[in-house]
Amino acid sequence: MNVEVFVQNIKYYCAKKGVKPTNACKESGVGGSFISDINRGQTPSVAKVQMLADYLGVTTSELLGEKQPATGEGDLSPDASSVLAAYQQATPELRAAVRRVLGIDNP
């Protein structure tokens, strides 16, 4: 499991749902320290990953980043295309929030 990708995906799907990652972890039942524990090297149980994925409305594969990456420049998967389209249609405030959660400084 790529911890960096997993944590980034948690933050992304939380932003998409409009909930803070810590709140999502608490509300899903995995615990408020879930992300901190993962960042400290603890491997989450399959059950907890499933609980968080269910709460966020995604598959565990999506949450863990197990889908194949795009094969070439401009060659986005259907999911990536949908996400990009949704981002482009979002309000400037929502786009700014997504960039802030993902740690992206430039629009």
RAJOCOR-V462361 format. One record per pair of residues at least 24 apart in sequence whose ideal C-beta (glycine too) atoms are under 7 Angstrom apart, sorted by the first residue. I is the first residue (numbers start at 1). J is the second residue. Records with the same first field share a line. If there is no record, write none. Layout:
I = J, J
//
This chain:
1 = 64
2 = 65
3 = 38, 39
5 = 65
6 = 38, 63, 64, 65
7 = 35, 38, 39
8 = 102
9 = 63, 65
10 = 35, 52, 63
11 = 101, 102
12 = 102
13 = 56, 58, 63
14 = 56
15 = 97, 98, 101
17 = 56
24 = 52, 55, 56
25 = 52
27 = 55
28 = 52, 55
//
